[in-house]
Amino acid sequence: MSGKRWIRDWDPEDERFWAEGGERIARRNLLFSVLSEHIGFSVWTLWSVLVLFMGPEYGLTPADKFLLTSLVTLVGAVVRVPYTFAVAVFGGRNWTVVSAGLLLVPTVAAFAVMHPGTSFSTFLLVGLLAGIGGGNFASSMTNINAFFPMRKKGWALGLNAGGGNIGVPVIQLIALAIIGASGGPRLLLGIYIPLIVVAAVLAALFMDNLASVKNDTGAAVDAAKDAHTWIMSFLYIGTFGSFIGYSFAFGQVLTNQFGRTPLQAAYLTFVGPLLGSLIRPVGGRLADRFGGARITLWNFVAMAAATAVLVVAGMQKSLALFVAAFVVLFVLSGLGNGSTYKMIPGIFHTKALAKGLQGEEAVAYGRRLSGASMGLIGAVGALGGVGINLAFRQSYLSYGSGTGAFVAFLAFYAVAFAVTWLVYLRRPAGQVAATATVSEANPQLSYAEV
């Protein structure tokens, strides 16, 4: 590991090191990481926009379109696992350059096939290629997790993820402008091809690799064996899975259930993802201050309430109430994204303290397992987006509306609330005194604070 873009000594927990230049370097890497991840999200969710352009002349049914977006989401979830470990193999800066450049493949391919007469199987194949854009999130989060100290992780990870998530509403806004100007889908694709090149070049010029982030396959195995990895994966299905799933499905629900035209749907679809993205760093900040578990718990309560309103709005065919509740649900999913991702490094740091580790040893243990687990959690969480699109597809096939799917989502949020409380906040009566004693000795041992 040599070259001017490799940093050999990196200790963000050292406040002097952080003040004398560490923070500046970390923020610079965060900025260009956000840019690359932002473009990745745009490419990943490209087909949620393209299907709005695909009228009757394309010969696709609503079920076909939901299947197409489901498969795109699926690939984006699966590739998050190898993308996570690519950071350790190639370096954060190097992999950002490569992963940004790879986005040209699905974008150019979509540009080539986007016209009536193309077979559905071809659209499916090209849509699968777009799924690689979902992987950029995992590698970006793993990379930025290593740059920032524990006290700043909630804010940094929330900002990194939120800046990436904004790629969803941005591509929807650009699509709105193009549809409004009577432009075609190829114009949208033509705009993004040079942007991908710019993101890759800027990452090459201004980002760094951390030599301390070594290839550690044992970390992946250890993370996979830890129950908290899978518990947090389940909770992340409820937050990020909701965000990405609704981002793909919202426009289709408006056109199928409420008879909106593509242009009318485009005027509404970007608002929810935009607000959900912007509030994600707020979720991280709140988690830094009050504990991610507490914020996540009450966030699921609010998500269940918003979903119940959606069921009522759908049954009453009230477009205004439906859109308002959906936007609120997007905001809550973004808030929960920030709080759940803050929990991950906190949980593993708490486990390190419980093992008797102290100082840098505890930090290294937590960083090792949290970085490895993020790829698994991000992948499983993104599968929630697949489930949402498949649930909508089945709901429309069975009932002709999305109401059945919303009832299923409501039940899921109730279960997620119960899991959060049981695992991270409940204190059995017989253990309260003992827990209080331990907390006095080391308050960080409480998972309620993660």
PLY file of the C-alpha trace (Angstrom):
ply
format ascii 1.0
element vertex 450
property float x
property float y
property float z
element edge 449
property int vertex1
property int vertex2
end_header
0.00 0.00 0.00
1.93 2.92 -1.30
1.29 6.17 -3.13
0.36 9.68 -2.16
-3.35 8.85 -1.80
-2.70 6.34 1.01
-2.82 7.53 4.65
-0.86 5.19 6.91
-1.56 6.68 10.35
-5.18 7.54 11.14
-6.51 8.04 14.70
-9.69 10.18 14.71
-10.35 9.41 18.39
-7.24 11.46 19.26
-8.71 14.95 19.67
-5.39 16.66 18.92
-4.95 14.64 15.71
-8.53 15.46 14.77
-8.13 19.20 15.37
-4.77 19.48 13.61
-5.93 18.14 10.27
-7.83 14.90 10.70
-11.22 16.59 10.58
-10.35 18.49 7.41
-9.27 15.29 5.64
-12.34 13.38 6.85
-14.72 16.11 5.69
-13.06 16.27 2.27
-13.48 12.53 1.80
-17.05 12.76 3.04
-17.89 15.41 0.44
-16.71 13.42 -2.56
-18.05 10.18 -1.13
-21.48 11.81 -0.98
-21.20 12.93 -4.61
-20.36 9.46 -5.90
-23.00 7.79 -3.73
-25.54 10.39 -4.86
-25.01 9.47 -8.52
-25.14 5.78 -7.55
-28.56 6.21 -5.95
-29.78 8.08 -9.02
-28.72 5.25 -11.33
-30.15 2.61 -8.97
-33.56 4.31 -8.91
-33.40 5.22 -12.60
-36.05 2.67 -13.53
-38.57 4.04 -11.04
-38.54 7.10 -13.31
-38.15 5.37 -16.67
-41.31 3.28 -16.15
-43.27 6.55 -16.00
-42.13 7.27 -19.57
-43.16 3.78 -20.72
-46.73 4.19 -21.96
-49.01 1.63 -23.65
-46.75 1.52 -26.73
-44.15 -0.35 -24.64
-46.62 -3.18 -23.94
-45.93 -3.46 -20.19
-48.61 -4.09 -17.58
-48.53 -2.55 -14.06
-47.45 -5.99 -12.74
-44.58 -6.05 -15.27
-43.36 -2.66 -14.07
-43.48 -3.66 -10.40
-41.55 -6.85 -11.24
-38.95 -4.80 -13.13
-38.37 -2.38 -10.23
-38.35 -5.29 -7.75
-35.48 -6.98 -9.59
-33.51 -3.72 -9.81
-33.91 -3.32 -6.05
-32.89 -6.95 -5.49
-29.59 -6.58 -7.35
-28.86 -3.36 -5.49
-29.32 -5.23 -2.22
-27.16 -8.22 -3.14
-24.18 -6.26 -4.47
-23.92 -4.32 -1.22
-22.12 -7.25 0.41
-19.11 -7.43 -1.98
-19.05 -3.64 -2.26
-18.58 -3.38 1.50
-15.45 -5.55 1.48
-14.09 -3.96 -1.69
-13.09 -0.97 0.43
-10.69 -3.14 2.43
-9.33 -4.86 -0.69
-8.79 -1.84 -2.94
-8.95 1.18 -0.61
-11.84 3.59 -0.12
-10.68 6.14 -2.69
-9.71 3.53 -5.28
-13.00 1.68 -5.02
-15.01 4.91 -5.18
-13.36 5.66 -8.52
-14.04 2.15 -9.85
-17.62 1.93 -8.55
-18.45 5.36 -9.96
-17.06 4.39 -13.36
-19.09 1.17 -13.39
-22.27 3.24 -13.35
-21.63 4.00 -17.02
-22.54 0.39 -17.91
-26.24 0.43 -16.92
-26.72 4.03 -18.01
-25.33 3.53 -21.53
-27.19 0.21 -21.84
-30.50 1.86 -20.88
-29.81 4.62 -23.41
-29.41 1.95 -26.12
-32.61 -0.04 -25.45
-35.07 2.64 -24.30
-37.61 2.62 -27.13
-40.91 0.87 -27.94
-40.45 -2.58 -29.42
-37.73 -3.66 -26.99
-38.68 -6.96 -25.35
-39.62 -7.15 -21.68
-36.77 -9.62 -21.07
-34.29 -7.06 -22.45
-35.68 -4.39 -20.14
-35.30 -6.82 -17.23
-31.67 -7.54 -18.12
-30.74 -3.87 -18.47
-32.66 -3.09 -15.28
-30.59 -5.70 -13.44
-27.45 -3.83 -14.48
-28.78 -0.65 -12.85
-28.82 -2.50 -9.53
-25.06 -1.97 -9.14
-25.83 1.64 -8.23
-27.21 0.35 -4.94
-23.81 -1.03 -3.99
-22.18 2.40 -3.83
-24.03 3.10 -0.59
-22.48 0.14 1.24
-18.89 0.87 0.22
-19.35 4.57 0.92
-20.76 4.00 4.42
-18.03 1.49 5.31
-15.35 3.92 4.10
-16.72 6.99 5.92
-17.28 4.96 9.11
-13.49 4.55 9.32
-12.76 8.27 8.88
-14.82 9.68 11.77
-14.58 9.35 15.57
-17.34 7.64 17.56
-18.74 10.97 18.81
-19.27 12.15 15.20
-20.43 8.93 13.52
-24.18 9.58 13.78
-23.83 12.95 12.06
-21.26 11.81 9.48
-23.02 8.58 8.51
-26.37 10.37 8.42
-24.99 13.11 6.18
-23.25 10.61 3.92
-26.36 8.48 3.55
-28.70 11.46 3.28
-26.60 13.07 0.55
-26.70 9.78 -1.34
-30.43 9.29 -0.81
-31.07 12.70 -2.35
-30.09 11.09 -5.64
-33.62 9.62 -5.65
-35.61 12.89 -5.66
-33.03 14.66 -7.83
-33.44 12.20 -10.70
-37.21 12.46 -10.23
-37.04 16.25 -10.46
-34.92 16.11 -13.59
-37.40 13.62 -15.05
-40.24 16.00 -14.17
-38.55 18.81 -16.07
-37.91 16.57 -19.06
-41.48 15.21 -19.16
-42.84 18.73 -18.76
-40.74 19.87 -21.72
-41.97 16.89 -23.77
-38.51 15.34 -23.75
-37.84 11.61 -23.84
-36.12 9.15 -21.48
-32.91 9.21 -23.52
-32.44 12.87 -22.66
-32.51 11.94 -18.96
-29.91 9.23 -19.51
-27.77 11.59 -21.59
-27.63 14.05 -18.69
-26.29 11.43 -16.27
-23.53 9.93 -18.43
-21.18 12.98 -18.11
-22.10 13.39 -14.41
-20.85 9.85 -13.76
-17.50 10.70 -15.36
-17.21 13.88 -13.26
-17.88 11.96 -10.02
-15.21 9.37 -10.82
-12.61 12.00 -11.73
-13.23 14.08 -8.58
-12.95 10.97 -6.40
-9.61 10.15 -8.03
-8.31 13.69 -7.45
-9.50 14.43 -3.91
-10.17 11.25 -1.91
-7.80 9.12 0.18
-7.29 5.46 1.11
-6.78 4.44 4.75
-4.06 1.85 5.16
-5.54 0.90 8.55
-8.66 -0.49 6.88
-7.13 -3.85 6.08
-8.71 -6.79 4.33
-10.13 -8.84 7.18
-12.32 -11.75 6.09
-12.53 -12.82 9.74
-14.47 -9.64 10.52
-17.14 -10.64 8.01
-17.45 -14.07 9.58
-17.59 -12.63 13.11
-20.19 -10.05 12.09
-22.33 -12.72 10.43
-22.22 -14.81 13.61
-23.33 -11.92 15.81
-27.08 -11.81 16.49
-27.08 -8.01 16.54
-26.10 -7.92 12.86
-29.31 -9.73 11.94
-31.49 -7.87 14.43
-30.30 -4.56 13.02
-30.80 -5.92 9.49
-34.44 -6.55 10.37
-34.88 -3.03 11.75
-33.15 -1.56 8.72
-35.68 -3.33 6.48
-38.30 -1.17 8.21
-36.42 2.11 7.69
-34.27 2.01 4.57
-36.27 -0.81 2.99
-39.32 1.42 3.29
-37.49 4.43 1.83
-36.15 2.69 -1.25
-39.22 0.53 -1.78
-41.60 3.48 -1.64
-39.26 5.51 -3.85
-39.60 2.89 -6.58
-43.34 2.35 -6.08
-44.85 5.77 -5.28
-45.22 6.98 -8.86
-46.72 3.69 -9.99
-49.23 3.70 -7.12
-50.37 7.20 -8.09
-50.83 6.25 -11.75
-52.51 2.89 -11.08
-54.66 3.64 -8.02
-55.49 7.32 -8.53
-55.35 7.60 -12.32
-52.62 10.25 -12.39
-50.76 10.82 -15.65
-46.95 10.38 -15.63
-46.51 14.17 -15.50
-49.02 14.54 -12.65
-47.33 11.71 -10.75
-43.87 13.22 -11.30
-45.05 16.49 -9.74
-45.70 14.57 -6.49
-43.23 11.71 -6.31
-40.05 13.70 -5.63
-41.32 15.47 -2.47
-41.27 12.44 -0.15
-37.81 11.12 -1.11
-36.40 14.66 -0.95
-37.63 15.31 2.60
-36.73 11.77 3.66
-33.18 12.30 2.43
-32.75 15.73 3.98
-33.90 14.58 7.41
-31.60 11.56 7.57
-28.70 13.53 9.17
-31.24 14.85 11.70
-32.00 11.25 12.66
-28.29 10.71 13.19
-27.99 13.89 15.29
-30.96 12.92 17.45
-29.46 9.47 17.91
-26.12 11.01 18.94
-27.95 13.00 21.60
-30.73 10.73 22.88
-29.66 7.25 21.78
-30.47 5.55 18.49
-32.63 2.86 20.09
-35.02 5.38 21.63
-35.38 7.36 18.39
-35.85 4.17 16.36
-38.52 2.84 18.75
-40.79 5.87 18.55
-40.10 6.29 14.87
-41.70 2.89 14.21
-44.76 3.98 16.18
-45.08 7.03 13.95
-44.51 4.96 10.78
-47.30 2.60 11.78
-49.64 5.55 12.40
-48.83 7.08 8.98
-49.43 3.72 7.30
-52.82 3.41 9.00
-53.74 6.81 7.55
-52.68 5.54 4.10
-55.05 2.59 4.43
-57.92 4.96 5.26
-56.98 7.36 2.45
-56.84 4.52 -0.06
-60.24 3.21 0.96
-61.75 6.70 0.74
-59.89 7.43 -2.52
-58.63 10.72 -1.06
-55.59 11.73 -3.11
-54.71 14.72 -0.90
-54.73 12.66 2.33
-52.90 9.80 0.61
-50.07 12.00 -0.68
-49.74 13.85 2.65
-49.50 10.59 4.62
-47.05 9.11 2.12
-44.79 12.15 2.41
-44.87 11.84 6.21
-43.96 8.17 5.87
-40.99 9.09 3.68
-39.81 11.62 6.29
-40.07 9.04 9.07
-38.22 6.42 7.03
-35.39 8.92 6.55
-35.32 9.78 10.25
-35.18 6.08 11.10
-32.39 5.51 8.57
-30.23 7.94 10.50
-31.01 6.51 13.93
-30.58 2.84 12.97
-27.20 3.41 11.30
-26.00 5.30 14.36
-26.91 2.25 16.46
-24.55 -0.09 14.60
-21.14 1.28 15.70
-22.59 2.00 19.16
-23.74 -1.58 19.65
-20.36 -3.09 18.80
-18.49 -0.50 20.86
-20.75 -1.35 23.80
-19.98 -5.04 23.31
-16.27 -4.22 23.37
-16.69 -2.45 26.72
-18.67 -5.39 28.06
-15.74 -7.65 27.14
-13.48 -5.50 29.29
-11.72 -3.75 26.42
-10.69 -0.13 26.92
-9.50 2.86 24.90
-8.16 2.28 21.40
-8.57 -1.49 21.75
-12.32 -1.06 22.31
-12.57 1.42 19.44
-10.70 -0.91 17.07
-12.95 -3.84 18.00
-16.09 -1.78 17.43
-14.82 -0.30 14.16
-13.83 -3.74 12.84
-17.19 -5.41 13.44
-19.40 -2.41 12.68
-17.66 -1.84 9.35
-18.08 -5.50 8.38
-21.69 -5.67 9.55
-22.75 -2.56 7.63
-22.57 -4.37 4.31
-24.75 -7.22 5.56
-27.21 -4.87 7.25
-27.40 -2.61 4.21
-27.96 -5.59 1.91
-30.73 -7.18 3.99
-32.31 -3.79 4.62
-32.46 -3.04 0.91
-34.30 -6.34 0.43
-37.17 -4.59 2.17
-37.51 -2.53 -1.00
-37.91 -5.75 -2.97
-40.59 -6.92 -0.56
-42.48 -3.65 -0.84
-42.60 -3.76 -4.65
-43.59 -7.44 -4.69
-46.28 -6.74 -2.07
-47.68 -3.95 -4.23
-47.58 -6.20 -7.29
-49.52 -8.94 -5.49
-51.94 -6.45 -3.97
-52.81 -5.01 -7.37
-53.15 -8.48 -8.89
-55.43 -9.64 -6.06
-57.43 -6.53 -5.11
-56.80 -3.92 -7.78
-55.30 -1.48 -5.25
-52.36 -1.13 -2.85
-54.45 -1.31 0.34
-53.58 -4.95 1.05
-49.88 -4.12 0.86
-50.23 -1.23 3.30
-51.95 -3.48 5.83
-48.96 -5.84 5.63
-46.53 -2.93 6.11
-48.47 -1.77 9.17
-48.08 -5.21 10.75
-44.35 -5.19 9.99
-43.80 -1.83 11.73
-45.60 -3.17 14.81
-43.22 -6.15 14.92
-40.19 -3.87 14.41
-41.33 -1.71 17.34
-41.59 -4.83 19.54
-38.12 -6.07 18.52
-36.50 -2.69 19.22
-38.06 -2.51 22.67
-37.36 -6.14 23.62
-33.72 -6.19 22.52
-32.44 -2.67 23.15
-34.67 -0.94 25.69
-36.48 -3.48 27.90
-35.06 -4.07 31.36
-36.50 -7.14 33.09
-37.67 -6.33 36.62
-35.24 -8.72 38.24
-32.27 -7.13 36.52
-33.00 -3.45 37.09
-30.88 -3.15 40.22
-27.98 -5.03 38.67
-28.19 -2.98 35.52
-28.20 0.23 37.51
-25.05 -0.85 39.35
-23.26 -1.70 36.10
-24.41 1.54 34.51
-22.98 3.55 37.40
-19.64 1.85 36.84
-19.78 2.27 33.07
-22.85 4.00 31.65
-21.94 3.06 28.08
-22.92 -0.58 28.71
-26.60 0.27 28.21
-27.82 -0.49 24.72
-30.41 2.25 25.20
-27.59 4.74 24.65
-26.33 3.36 21.32
0 1
1 2
2 3
3 4
4 5
5 6
6 7
7 8
8 9
9 10
10 11
11 12
12 13
13 14
14 15
15 16
16 17
17 18
18 19
19 20
20 21
21 22
22 23
23 24
24 25
25 26
26 27
27 28
28 29
29 30
30 31
31 32
32 33
33 34
34 35
35 36
36 37
37 38
38 39
39 40
40 41
41 42
42 43
43 44
44 45
45 46
46 47
47 48
48 49
49 50
50 51
51 52
52 53
53 54
54 55
55 56
56 57
57 58
58 59
59 60
60 61
61 62
62 63
63 64
64 65
65 66
66 67
67 68
68 69
69 70
70 71
71 72
72 73
73 74
74 75
75 76
76 77
77 78
78 79
79 80
80 81
81 82
82 83
83 84
84 85
85 86
86 87
87 88
88 89
89 90
90 91
91 92
92 93
93 94
94 95
95 96
96 97
97 98
98 99
99 100
100 101
101 102
102 103
103 104
104 105
105 106
106 107
107 108
108 109
109 110
110 111
111 112
112 113
113 114
114 115
115 116
116 117
117 118
118 119
119 120
120 121
121 122
122 123
123 124
124 125
125 126
126 127
127 128
128 129
129 130
130 131
131 132
132 133
133 134
134 135
135 136
136 137
137 138
138 139
139 140
140 141
141 142
142 143
143 144
144 145
145 146
146 147
147 148
148 149
149 150
150 151
151 152
152 153
153 154
154 155
155 156
156 157
157 158
158 159
159 160
160 161
161 162
162 163
163 164
164 165
165 166
166 167
167 168
168 169
169 170
170 171
171 172
172 173
173 174
174 175
175 176
176 177
177 178
178 179
179 180
180 181
181 182
182 183
183 184
184 185
185 186
186 187
187 188
188 189
189 190
190 191
191 192
192 193
193 194
194 195
195 196
196 197
197 198
198 199
199 200
200 201
201 202
202 203
203 204
204 205
205 206
206 207
207 208
208 209
209 210
210 211
211 212
212 213
213 214
214 215
215 216
216 217
217 218
218 219
219 220
220 221
221 222
222 223
223 224
224 225
225 226
226 227
227 228
228 229
229 230
230 231
231 232
232 233
233 234
234 235
235 236
236 237
237 238
238 239
239 240
240 241
241 242
242 243
243 244
244 245
245 246
246 247
247 248
248 249
249 250
250 251
251 252
252 253
253 254
254 255
255 256
256 257
257 258
258 259
259 260
260 261
261 262
262 263
263 264
264 265
265 266
266 267
267 268
268 269
269 270
270 271
271 272
272 273
273 274
274 275
275 276
276 277
277 278
278 279
279 280
280 281
281 282
282 283
283 284
284 285
285 286
286 287
287 288
288 289
289 290
290 291
291 292
292 293
293 294
294 295
295 296
296 297
297 298
298 299
299 300
300 301
301 302
302 303
303 304
304 305
305 306
306 307
307 308
308 309
309 310
310 311
311 312
312 313
313 314
314 315
315 316
316 317
317 318
318 319
319 320
320 321
321 322
322 323
323 324
324 325
325 326
326 327
327 328
328 329
329 330
330 331
331 332
332 333
333 334
334 335
335 336
336 337
337 338
338 339
339 340
340 341
341 342
342 343
343 344
344 345
345 346
346 347
347 348
348 349
349 350
350 351
351 352
352 353
353 354
354 355
355 356
356 357
357 358
358 359
359 360
360 361
361 362
362 363
363 364
364 365
365 366
366 367
367 368
368 369
369 370
370 371
371 372
372 373
373 374
374 375
375 376
376 377
377 378
378 379
379 380
380 381
381 382
382 383
383 384
384 385
385 386
386 387
387 388
388 389
389 390
390 391
391 392
392 393
393 394
394 395
395 396
396 397
397 398
398 399
399 400
400 401
401 402
402 403
403 404
404 405
405 406
406 407
407 408
408 409
409 410
410 411
411 412
412 413
413 414
414 415
415 416
416 417
417 418
418 419
419 420
420 421
421 422
422 423
423 424
424 425
425 426
426 427
427 428
428 429
429 430
430 431
431 432
432 433
433 434
434 435
435 436
436 437
437 438
438 439
439 440
440 441
441 442
442 443
443 444
444 445
445 446
446 447
447 448
448 449
